Amino acid sequence: MAVAVATAAGTTARRNSLMPTPREHPPSFYCPISQQCMRDPVVLADGHSYERSYISRWLDEHSTSPVNGLELPQKDMFPNHALRNAVEEYFRQVFSEHRRAIRHLRKSHGEQCGSDASLQNTISALMDCALLVHADLSTEQVLRKIMDEARALVGAEVASVFLLDAGRGELYSTVNSTGGELRISQNAGIAGHVVTTGEALTVDDAYGDVRFSRAVDDRTGFRTRNIMCVPLKVKKGGVIGVAELINKVSPDGPCAFSSDDMNFLQVFAAQAAAAITNHSIADEQLGSCDCDSEQAYEGKRRCSSGLESLVACCKGQENDEAILQSSPHSRQQSLQEACRPRSGSHFDVEKVIEEIFGEPSLETLDVADCSAAVSCRQTSFESKAAGEHLIQSVSNWQFDVLALAEVTGNRPLSTLGVYMFYRLGLVEHFGLEWSKLVSFFINIERGYSDSCSYHNRAHAASVLHQMYMLLTHGGLASTCALACSGADGENPNEQLVTMACLVAAAVHDFEHRGVDNGFLVKTMDKRAVRYNDQQPNEQHHVAVAFAVLLRPECNFLSRLPPADFRKLRSLVLDLVAATDMAKHGSLVKTFVGMLDTAASSGATREQASGRAQNAEAHPSTVGFKPTSSEEASLFLRVAMKCADLGHLALSWDQHITWVEKLEAEFFAQGDMEKAQGLPVSFLMDRDKPGASSTQVGFFDFMVLPLFRSLGRATRLATPMLVAVEANYRRWCSVQPAKERRGTA
């Protein structure tokens, strides 16, 4: 007995030694106004640091210090980069300690660790830190942070939260793998069962359970194997929704959820429910049974849209004069509410359109830009239709950007770009300046010439959309977070990778003139001379795009720490350079070689578990997981290449339209080559078969190897590959007949 007691004591001691030491977070990290951890600290003349958004609102109404009440000699604010970097580094370290402890305890205790009090305390500490750091974010984004932690620590492919909309009898989700809003009946599916019964549920075989609905899988191409679902409960109101984890995976491949996993998810679900309550929007989002007025219903509908208020986060809201004029000692709590950024409030998507084309965006533009913007507003601008298109854009692999161009007065790139930045929470996460972000996208969009039938702003918007889908639905944002990590691979930055990829997609053909690199070199164009004949197009696109970005009125990244800016710039340069078709073959060869090496060494789950032949029955989210920034960057370059050729993965009708546009641009270059007495480039002579006559060969040698390598690396990109192969089969059936007509 004494030996047993000693052993237990020793085990407890070892376990406690692995736990991160409880700590009080440094007082200097907290804003004196909000009492919340600062993410964008600035220094005022009183010597104190404040969160920028809070002190900006204070200074709109006051000339005194919020801390001591003394008159300020000046209202100028200066970024406190040292404090910002210290906060970020500190919490990265805290998160890392908690995660290591959790993973170690799970590994050492196996099935018994779910009930371990010290382990659950560690999870709670981790989430408390996450809630502290993200206190100013919207509820949707805080829920996403919580569920991302749950997904990573439990080892699941997908995490989602469904909330109850009692007024409509539905469950809705904006925290899911699709990037869009999902709505189902509150009685439907596994989620509906858990909401109705209030009991947690694990389903080992989703397709074998009659309660499971395949509707979302059928639409997205994803396959659900197993599900773990727990209710979200609050003291007042009972069950308000559910948290789900889908498809448990391990280093050896797909596996089943355990009772230990269930205990973990219930801890995270409690944190999620607390987040909803603490953000004081449970009543707005979930509604109450006795709230039947049209005004209340409209408020709930707007809250459930999952979109963040663009106007509130950059302009602020009007303050309550009684609060602002009260004494410093009595107004502390009121200040926290009055000065809280309203970026968490929700709005109709049409508001995005209104803001992009409204007067605020004209304030930062030059004369030519203003003229173009005014001209655009004079065209027929169907804001409702544009809003519907934007909502579709975040969940539809085959989104039609040409249709978006029609309803936005030929502003598809700026509309889609700004919308995606807010949709992904990048504006809030990085503290981006709204007016500069809008100005940047409008100026970039103007750099795409309408004289180019293919390389125009609609093409840039299409590439931006495809990149968004690969980052979100394809899982590359998290998978390739190492692309913006430190030199030693530490501190991967998913948000920075996402922003870099979206910027690269938007600018990748900036100021394209509709001619290829070969033409520029042959004609000794100034671009070729400037860049020594080395990728003159790609080099020009990214160089002038950064020149636009660095304009004071367009530099929405001015608050980004220098180290992060360098990482972003480096990745953008790599991604834009990867779009050069001359580099296509070597890029695919290198990527396939990397996949082969990973497979042979057992890094790929399918190869390691011997399930290569059973991939369809047990698809995994990511078949390849980069282990270095170089591998992650290569993965993203391949994704950028696929996005650049994204029209190949659209519906047949859309694809044909883009092929015709490309062929017209090719023939235009051929005409210029003839006029200058130059040899006409391949496929560019309008007197010979063009691009539309050689698609089968193009698919065989260029397209299929590229997209199949992407599909091999991440099965979440399967919808893209399926569409490419469908178009290939269509070309195989129609091209021989077309060729016979040409020779008749």
C-alpha positions in Angstrom: 0.0 0.0 0.0 2.8 2.4 0.9 4.4 1.7 -2.5 1.2 2.4 -4.3 0.7 5.7 -2.5 4.3 6.7 -3.2 3.8 5.8 -6.9 0.7 7.8 -7.1 2.3 10.7 -5.4 5.3 10.5 -7.8 2.9 10.4 -10.8 1.1 13.5 -9.5 4.4 15.3 -8.9 5.6 14.5 -12.4 2.3 15.6 -13.9 2.3 18.9 -12.0 5.9 19.5 -13.1 4.6 19.4 -16.7 1.9 21.9 -16.1 2.7 25.5 -17.1 3.2 27.6 -14.0 0.2 29.8 -13.3 1.1 33.4 -13.9 -0.3 36.9 -13.7 -0.2 38.6 -17.1 2.0 41.8 -17.1 -0.2 44.8 -16.1 1.4 46.8 -18.8 -0.4 44.7 -21.4 -3.8 46.0 -20.4 -5.5 49.1 -21.8 -6.3 51.6 -19.0 -9.7 52.3 -20.6 -10.9 48.8 -21.6 -9.0 46.8 -19.0 -8.4 44.3 -21.9 -5.2 43.1 -23.4 -3.9 45.5 -26.1 -3.3 44.4 -29.7 -2.5 47.8 -31.2 -1.0 49.9 -28.4 -0.2 53.5 -28.9 1.6 56.0 -26.6 -0.1 59.3 -25.6 1.5 62.5 -24.4 0.7 61.4 -20.8 3.2 58.6 -21.1 0.6 55.8 -20.9 -0.1 53.2 -23.6 -3.7 52.6 -24.8 -5.4 50.4 -27.3 -5.6 52.6 -30.5 -9.4 52.2 -31.1 -10.3 53.1 -27.5 -8.1 56.1 -27.1 -9.1 57.4 -30.5 -12.7 57.5 -29.5 -11.8 59.1 -26.2 -9.8 61.9 -27.9 -12.7 62.6 -30.2 -14.5 64.1 -27.2 -11.8 64.9 -24.7 -8.4 66.8 -24.4 -7.5 65.2 -21.1 -5.8 62.0 -20.0 -8.1 59.1 -19.2 -5.8 58.0 -16.4 -5.1 61.2 -14.5 -7.6 63.7 -15.9 -4.9 66.3 -16.7 -5.0 68.4 -19.9 -2.9 66.8 -22.7 -0.3 69.1 -24.3 -1.1 67.4 -27.6 -3.3 64.6 -28.9 -0.8 62.9 -31.1 -0.5 59.1 -30.8 2.6 57.0 -31.6 2.6 53.3 -32.2 4.2 51.3 -29.4 5.8 48.6 -31.5 8.0 47.3 -28.7 4.9 46.7 -26.5 2.9 45.1 -29.3 5.7 42.7 -30.2 6.1 41.9 -26.5 2.4 41.1 -26.1 2.4 38.9 -29.2 5.6 37.0 -28.2 4.4 36.6 -24.6 1.1 35.0 -25.5 2.7 32.8 -28.2 4.9 31.4 -25.5 2.0 31.0 -23.1 -0.1 29.2 -25.8 2.9 27.0 -26.6 3.4 26.0 -23.0 -0.2 25.1 -22.5 -0.5 23.1 -25.8 2.7 21.1 -25.0 1.4 20.2 -21.6 -2.0 19.2 -22.9 -0.5 17.0 -25.7 2.0 15.4 -23.3 -0.6 14.6 -20.7 -2.9 13.1 -23.3 -0.1 11.0 -24.6 1.0 9.8 -21.2 -2.4 9.1 -19.7 -4.3 7.9 -22.8 -8.0 7.2 -22.3 -7.9 8.2 -18.6 -6.7 11.8 -19.1 -10.1 13.3 -20.0 -11.2 13.3 -16.4 -7.8 14.6 -15.1 -8.5 17.8 -13.2 -5.1 19.3 -13.9 -5.4 18.7 -17.6 -8.8 20.3 -17.8 -7.5 23.2 -15.8 -4.7 23.6 -18.4 -7.3 23.7 -21.2 -9.3 26.3 -19.3 -6.1 28.4 -18.8 -5.3 28.1 -22.5 -8.8 29.3 -23.5 -8.8 32.0 -20.9 -5.7 33.4 -22.5 -7.3 33.1 -25.9 -10.4 35.0 -24.8 -8.2 37.6 -23.2 -6.1 38.2 -26.3 -9.2 38.3 -28.5 -11.5 40.1 -26.2 -12.2 42.8 -28.8 -13.1 40.4 -31.6 -16.6 39.5 -32.6 -18.3 36.5 -31.1 -18.0 34.7 -34.4 -14.3 35.1 -34.4 -13.8 34.2 -30.7 -15.8 31.0 -31.3 -13.6 30.2 -34.3 -10.5 30.6 -32.1 -11.9 28.3 -29.5 -13.0 25.6 -31.9 -9.7 25.8 -33.8 -8.0 25.0 -30.5 -10.4 22.1 -30.0 -9.9 20.7 -33.5 -6.1 20.9 -33.2 -5.8 19.4 -29.7 -8.4 16.6 -30.3 -7.1 15.8 -33.8 -10.2 16.4 -36.0 -10.5 17.6 -39.6 -13.3 20.0 -39.1 -14.8 22.0 -36.2 -18.1 23.9 -36.3 -20.6 25.7 -34.1 -24.3 25.8 -34.8 -26.4 28.3 -32.9 -30.2 28.2 -32.4 -32.3 30.8 -34.2 -35.6 30.2 -32.3 -37.5 32.7 -34.3 -37.0 30.8 -37.5 -36.8 27.3 -36.0 -33.3 26.8 -37.5 -29.7 26.2 -36.5 -27.2 28.4 -38.3 -23.4 28.3 -38.4 -20.8 30.8 -39.5 -18.1 28.9 -37.8 -17.5 26.0 -40.1 -15.2 24.7 -42.8 -17.2 26.2 -45.7 -16.4 29.8 -44.9 -20.0 30.7 -45.4 -23.3 30.5 -43.5 -25.0 27.2 -43.1 -28.7 26.8 -42.1 -30.6 23.7 -41.2 -33.8 22.9 -39.4 -33.4 22.8 -35.6 -34.7 19.3 -35.7 -32.5 18.0 -38.5 -29.3 16.0 -38.5 -27.0 15.1 -35.6 -26.9 18.8 -34.5 -30.7 18.9 -34.4 -30.8 15.8 -32.3 -28.3 17.2 -29.8 -30.1 20.5 -29.5 -33.4 18.8 -29.0 -32.2 16.2 -26.4 -29.5 18.3 -24.8 -27.3 15.2 -24.7 -23.8 14.8 -26.2 -23.5 12.3 -29.0 -20.7 10.4 -30.8 -21.5 8.9 -34.2 -18.8 6.4 -35.4 -20.3 5.9 -38.9 -22.1 9.1 -40.1 -23.5 7.6 -43.3 -24.8 4.6 -41.4 -26.8 6.8 -39.0 -30.3 7.7 -40.1 -30.1 11.0 -38.2 -27.2 12.2 -40.4 -27.9 14.5 -43.4 -25.6 14.3 -46.4 -26.7 17.6 -47.9 -23.6 19.6 -47.0 -21.3 16.8 -48.1 -23.0 16.5 -51.4 -22.6 20.2 -52.0 -19.0 20.6 -50.9 -17.5 17.2 -52.0 -16.4 16.6 -48.4 -17.1 13.2 -46.8 -18.0 12.9 -43.1 -16.9 9.7 -41.4 -17.6 10.3 -37.8 -19.0 13.1 -35.6 -18.8 14.2 -32.0 -21.4 16.7 -31.0 -22.1 18.4 -27.7 -24.7 21.0 -26.6 -23.8 24.6 -25.7 -25.6 25.4 -22.5 -26.0 28.6 -20.5 -27.7 29.1 -17.2 -30.4 31.2 -18.7 -32.0 29.8 -21.8 -30.7 26.2 -21.6 -29.3 24.8 -24.9 -28.4 27.6 -27.3 -26.5 25.5 -29.9 -24.0 22.8 -30.5 -20.3 22.4 -31.0 -19.1 19.6 -33.4 -15.9 17.9 -34.3 -15.8 15.9 -37.5 -13.5 13.1 -38.7 -11.0 12.1 -36.0 -7.5 11.6 -37.4 -4.2 10.4 -35.9 -0.7 10.1 -37.3 -1.7 6.6 -38.4 -4.8 7.7 -40.3 -8.5 8.0 -39.7 -9.8 6.7 -36.3 -12.7 6.9 -33.9 -13.5 9.6 -31.3 -12.9 8.4 -27.8 -14.6 9.2 -24.5 -11.5 11.2 -23.7 -12.2 13.3 -26.7 -15.7 13.9 -25.6 -14.5 15.2 -22.2 -12.2 17.6 -24.0 -14.9 18.9 -26.4 -17.3 19.5 -23.5 -14.6 21.7 -21.8 -14.3 23.7 -25.0 -18.0 23.8 -25.5 -18.3 25.4 -22.0 -15.8 28.0 -23.1 -17.8 28.7 -26.3 -21.0 29.1 -24.4 -19.2 31.5 -22.0 -17.9 33.5 -24.9 -21.4 34.0 -26.2 -22.6 35.1 -22.8 -19.6 37.3 -22.1 -19.9 39.1 -25.4 -23.5 40.1 -24.5 -25.0 39.0 -27.7 -26.8 35.8 -26.8 -30.1 37.5 -26.6 -29.5 39.2 -30.0 -28.3 36.2 -31.8 -30.5 33.5 -30.3 -33.5 35.6 -29.6 -36.1 34.9 -26.9 -39.4 33.0 -27.2 -41.5 36.0 -26.5 -39.8 38.3 -29.1 -42.0 38.3 -32.1 -41.8 41.9 -33.4 -40.6 42.5 -37.0 -37.9 44.8 -35.7 -36.6 42.1 -33.3 -36.7 39.5 -36.0 -34.8 41.8 -38.4 -32.2 42.3 -35.7 -31.7 38.6 -35.2 -31.5 38.1 -39.0 -28.7 40.6 -39.2 -26.9 39.2 -36.3 -27.0 35.7 -37.7 -25.5 36.8 -41.1 -22.0 36.3 -39.6 -20.7 39.5 -41.2 -18.7 42.1 -39.4 -19.5 45.8 -39.5 -17.1 47.6 -41.7 -18.3 51.1 -40.9 -18.2 50.7 -37.2 -14.6 49.5 -36.9 -13.1 52.4 -38.9 -15.5 55.3 -38.0 -16.6 54.3 -34.5 -20.1 54.9 -33.1 -21.5 58.0 -31.6 -20.8 58.1 -27.9 -23.3 58.6 -25.1 -22.7 62.2 -23.9 -23.7 61.3 -20.3 -21.0 58.6 -20.2 -18.3 60.8 -21.7 -19.0 63.7 -19.4 -19.1 61.7 -16.2 -16.3 61.7 -13.7 -13.2 59.4 -14.2 -13.9 57.3 -11.1 -17.6 56.6 -11.9 -17.3 56.0 -15.6 -14.8 53.1 -15.8 -17.3 50.4 -16.7 -19.3 52.7 -18.9 -16.1 53.7 -20.8 -15.4 50.1 -21.5 -18.7 49.7 -23.2 -18.8 53.1 -24.9 -15.3 52.9 -26.3 -15.5 49.2 -27.3 -15.0 49.0 -31.1 -18.3 48.1 -32.8 -16.6 45.8 -35.2 -18.5 42.9 -33.7 -21.9 44.2 -34.7 -23.4 42.7 -37.7 -24.9 44.1 -40.9 -26.3 43.2 -44.3 -23.7 42.4 -46.9 -25.0 45.3 -49.1 -23.3 47.6 -46.6 -20.0 46.5 -47.9 -21.0 47.6 -51.4 -22.3 50.9 -50.1 -19.0 51.6 -48.3 -16.7 50.6 -51.1 -18.4 53.0 -53.5 -19.4 55.7 -51.0 -17.8 59.0 -50.4 -15.2 57.9 -47.8 -13.3 55.9 -50.4 -13.0 59.0 -52.6 -11.2 61.0 -49.9 -7.9 59.1 -50.4 -7.9 58.9 -54.2 -6.2 61.1 -56.8 -8.1 63.0 -59.5 -8.0 60.1 -61.9 -9.2 57.6 -59.3 -12.0 59.9 -58.2 -13.2 60.3 -61.8 -13.2 56.6 -62.3 -15.1 56.0 -59.0 -17.7 58.7 -59.7 -18.1 57.2 -63.2 -18.6 53.8 -61.7 -21.3 55.1 -59.3 -23.2 56.6 -62.3 -23.5 53.1 -63.8 -26.3 50.7 -62.9 -25.2 49.3 -59.6 -27.4 46.5 -58.3 -26.4 46.4 -54.6 -28.8 43.7 -53.7 -27.6 41.4 -56.5 -24.0 42.2 -55.6 -24.7 41.2 -52.0 -26.1 37.9 -53.0 -23.1 37.2 -55.2 -20.7 38.0 -52.3 -22.5 35.7 -50.0 -22.2 32.9 -52.6 -18.5 33.7 -53.1 -17.4 32.3 -49.8 -18.9 28.9 -50.2 -19.0 28.2 -54.0 -16.0 26.7 -55.7 -17.5 27.7 -59.1 -18.4 31.3 -58.3 -19.0 33.5 -61.4 -16.9 36.6 -61.1 -18.1 37.9 -64.5 -21.6 38.1 -63.0 -20.2 39.9 -60.0 -18.5 42.4 -62.4 -21.8 43.1 -64.1 -23.6 44.0 -60.9 -20.8 46.0 -59.4 -20.1 48.4 -62.3 -17.0 46.4 -63.2 -15.6 46.5 -59.7 -15.3 42.8 -58.9 -11.8 42.9 -57.5 -12.2 45.7 -55.0 -15.6 44.5 -53.9 -14.5 40.9 -53.4 -11.1 41.8 -51.9 -12.4 44.1 -49.2 -15.3 41.7 -48.4 -12.9 38.8 -48.0 -10.5 40.8 -45.7 -13.4 41.5 -43.4 -15.0 38.1 -43.7 -11.8 36.5 -42.6 -11.3 38.9 -39.7 -8.0 40.3 -41.1 -9.0 43.9 -40.5 -9.6 43.3 -36.9 -6.8 40.9 -36.3 -4.1 43.2 -37.7 -5.8 46.5 -36.9 -5.9 47.5 -40.6 -7.1 50.9 -41.6 -10.4 50.7 -43.5 -9.9 53.7 -45.8 -6.4 52.6 -46.8 -7.5 49.1 -47.5 -10.3 50.3 -49.8 -8.0 52.8 -51.5 -5.4 50.0 -52.1 -7.9 47.7 -53.7 -9.4 50.4 -55.9 -6.0 51.5 -57.1 -4.9 48.0 -57.8 -8.2 47.3 -59.7 -7.6 50.4 -61.9 -4.3 49.0 -62.9 -6.0 46.1 -64.7 -6.8 47.3 -68.2 -10.1 46.6 -69.8 -8.3 46.4 -73.2 -7.1 43.0 -72.1 -9.8 40.4 -72.8 -8.3 37.9 -70.4 -5.7 39.5 -68.0 -8.2 42.0 -66.6 -9.7 42.8 -63.2 -12.3 40.0 -63.5 -9.4 37.5 -64.0 -7.7 38.9 -60.9 -11.0 38.6 -58.9 -11.3 35.0 -60.1 -7.8 34.1 -58.9 -8.5 35.9 -55.6 -11.6 33.9 -55.2 -9.9 30.6 -56.0 -7.1 31.4 -53.6 -9.7 32.2 -50.9 -11.4 28.8 -51.4 -8.1 26.9 -51.2 -7.1 28.8 -48.0 -10.4 28.2 -46.3 -12.2 25.2 -47.7 -9.0 23.6 -48.9 -7.4 24.0 -45.4 -4.2 25.6 -46.7 -4.2 28.6 -44.4 -3.6 26.4 -41.4 -1.7 23.7 -43.2 0.8 26.2 -44.6 1.1 28.5 -41.7 4.8 27.7 -41.5 5.3 29.8 -44.7 5.3 32.9 -42.4 7.1 31.3 -39.4 10.3 32.3 -37.8 13.7 31.1 -39.1 13.5 28.1 -36.8 10.0 27.2 -37.8 8.5 28.6 -34.6 5.4 30.8 -34.3 3.6 29.9 -37.5 1.2 32.7 -38.5 -1.9 31.5 -40.2 -3.5 35.0 -40.5 -0.3 36.5 -42.0 -0.1 33.7 -44.6 -3.8 34.2 -45.5 -3.3 38.0 -46.0 -0.1 37.4 -48.1 -1.9 34.9 -50.3 -4.9 37.2 -50.9 -2.6 40.2 -51.7 -0.6 38.1 -54.1 -3.7 36.9 -55.9 -5.1 40.4 -56.2 -1.8 41.9 -57.6 -0.4 39.0 -59.6 -1.2 40.5 -63.0 -1.2 44.2 -62.1 -0.7 46.4 -65.1 -0.6 43.4 -67.5 -0.6 44.6 -71.1 -2.0 41.4 -72.7 1.4 40.2 -74.0 3.6 37.4 -72.6 7.3 37.5 -71.4 8.5 36.3 -74.8 7.0 39.3 -76.6 8.5 41.7 -74.1 12.0 40.2 -74.5 11.8 40.0 -78.3 10.7 43.7 -78.6 13.3 44.9 -76.0 10.4 46.4 -74.0 11.5 48.6 -71.1 10.1 46.0 -68.7 12.4 43.3 -70.1 15.3 45.7 -70.1 14.7 46.7 -66.5 14.5 43.1 -65.3 17.2 41.7 -67.5 14.8 39.5 -69.4 14.0 37.5 -66.2 10.2 37.2 -65.8 9.6 40.9 -66.8 5.8 40.6 -66.5 5.8 39.0 -63.0 8.6 41.2 -61.8 6.7 44.3 -62.9 3.4 43.2 -61.5 4.7 42.8 -58.0 7.1 45.8 -58.0 4.5 48.3 -59.0 1.9 46.8 -56.8 4.2 47.3 -53.8 4.8 50.9 -55.0 1.1 51.4 -54.8 0.9 49.8 -51.3 3.6 52.1 -50.0 1.7 55.2 -50.9 0.6 56.8 -47.6 -3.1 56.7 -48.7 -2.9 53.0 -49.6 -0.6 51.5 -47.0 -3.1 49.5 -45.0 -0.1 47.5 -43.7 1.6 50.5 -42.0 0.8 49.1 -38.6 2.3 45.7 -39.3 5.5 44.9 -37.4 8.5 45.2 -39.7 9.4 41.5 -39.3 5.9 40.5 -40.3 5.9 42.8 -43.2 9.1 41.3 -44.5 7.6 37.8 -44.2 4.5 38.9 -46.1 6.5 40.6 -48.8 8.7 37.6 -49.3 5.8 35.3 -49.7 4.0 37.6 -52.1 7.1 37.8 -54.2 7.4 34.0 -54.4 3.7 33.5 -55.2 3.5 36.1 -58.0 6.8 34.7 -59.5 5.2 31.2 -59.5 2.5 32.3 -62.0 5.1 32.4 -64.8 4.1 29.6 -67.2 7.8 29.1 -68.1 8.3 27.8 -64.5 5.2 25.5 -64.6 7.0 22.2 -65.3 9.8 22.6 -62.8 7.3 23.8 -60.1 5.1 20.7 -60.5 8.1 18.4 -60.7 9.6 19.8 -57.5 6.2 19.5 -55.7 5.6 16.0 -56.8 9.1 15.0 -55.7 8.4 16.5 -52.3 5.2 14.5 -52.0 7.0 11.3 -53.0 9.7 11.9 -50.5 7.2 12.5 -47.7 5.2 9.4 -48.7 8.2 7.2 -48.8 9.3 8.4 -45.4 5.9 7.8 -43.9 5.0 11.5 -43.5 1.8 11.1 -45.5 -1.0 9.5 -43.5 -2.3 7.4 -46.3 1.1 5.8 -47.0 1.9 5.4 -43.4 -1.3 3.5 -42.7 -1.4 1.6 -45.9 -4.7 3.0 -46.9 -3.8 4.4 -50.3 -6.3 2.1 -52.0 -9.0 3.1 -49.6 -8.7 6.9 -49.9 -12.2 7.4 -51.2 -13.7 5.6 -48.2 -11.5 7.4 -45.7 -10.5 10.8 -47.1 -8.2 12.8 -44.9 -8.1 16.6 -44.8 -4.5 17.0 -45.7 -2.4 14.2 -47.2 0.8 16.3 -46.9 1.8 18.4 -43.9 4.7 20.8 -44.5 7.4 20.6 -41.9 9.3 23.7 -42.8 8.7 27.2 -44.2 10.2 26.1 -47.5 7.8 23.2 -47.9 4.9 25.4 -46.9 5.9 28.0 -49.4 6.2 25.4 -52.2 2.7 24.1 -51.3 1.3 27.7 -51.6 3.0 28.3 -54.9 1.3 25.3 -56.3 -2.0 26.5 -54.9 -1.4 30.0 -56.5 -0.7 28.2 -59.8 -4.0 26.4 -59.6 -5.8 29.6 -58.7 -4.3 31.3 -61.6 -5.6 28.6 -63.9 -8.8 28.5 -61.9 -11.2 28.9 -64.8 -10.3 25.3 -65.7 -12.2 24.2 -62.5 -15.3 26.3 -63.3 -18.5 25.0 -64.9 -18.2 24.2 -68.6 -20.0 27.4 -69.7 -17.8 29.6 -67.6 -14.7 27.7 -68.6 -15.5 28.1 -72.3 -16.0 31.9 -71.9 -12.6 32.3 -70.3 -10.9 30.1 -73.0 -12.4 32.4 -75.7 -11.2 35.4 -73.8 -7.7 33.9 -73.6 -7.7 33.0 -77.3 -8.7 36.5 -78.3 -5.9 38.0 -76.3 -3.4 35.5 -77.8 -4.5 36.5 -81.3 -4.2 40.2 -80.5 -0.5 39.5 -79.6 0.0 37.5 -82.8 -1.4 40.5 -84.8 1.2 42.8 -83.1 4.0 40.3 -83.9 3.0 40.1 -87.5 2.9 43.9 -87.7 6.4 44.2 -86.3 7.7 41.4 -88.6 8.4 39.0 -85.7 7.8 35.3 -85.7 4.2 34.6 -84.4 4.2 32.8 -81.1 2.6 29.4 -80.6 -1.2 29.5 -80.6 -1.3 33.2 -81.4 -1.7 33.2 -85.1 -5.4 33.7 -85.9 -5.0 32.0 -89.2 -4.1 28.7 -87.5 -5.7 26.7 -84.7 -5.7 28.6 -81.4 -6.0 27.8 -77.7 -9.5 26.4 -78.1 -8.2 23.7 -80.5 -5.5 22.4 -78.3 -7.1 22.0 -74.9 -6.8 18.2 -74.7 -3.0 18.3 -75.0 -2.9 21.3 -72.6 -4.8 19.3 -70.0 -2.7 16.2 -70.6 0.7 17.7 -70.2 0.1 20.8 -68.0 -3.2 20.9 -66.2 -3.9 17.4 -64.9 -0.4 16.8 -63.4 -0.8 20.2 -61.6 -4.3 19.7 -60.2 -3.8 16.0 -59.4 -0.7 16.9 -57.3 -2.8 19.4 -55.4 -5.5 16.8 -54.9 -3.0 14.4 -53.6 -1.7 16.9 -51.1 -5.1 18.0 -49.8 -8.3 16.1 -50.3 -10.3 19.2 -49.3 -9.5 20.5 -52.8 -11.3 17.6 -54.4 -14.1 19.8 -55.8 -11.5 21.7 -57.8 -10.0 18.5 -59.2 -13.4 16.9 -60.0 -14.4 20.0 -62.0 -11.1 20.0 -63.9 -11.4 16.4 -64.8 -15.1 16.9 -65.9 -14.0 19.7 -68.3 -11.2 17.5 -69.6 -13.6 14.7 -70.4 -15.8 17.3 -72.2 -12.9 18.5 -74.3 -12.0 14.9 -75.2 -15.6 14.4 -76.5 -15.8 17.7 -78.5 -12.4 18.5 -79.7 -12.0 15.7 -82.3 -15.2 16.8 -84.0 -14.0 20.4 -84.0 -10.7 19.4 -85.6 -12.6 17.4 -88.3 -14.6 20.5 -89.1 -11.4 22.5 -89.4 -10.0 20.1 -92.0 -13.2 19.6 -94.0 
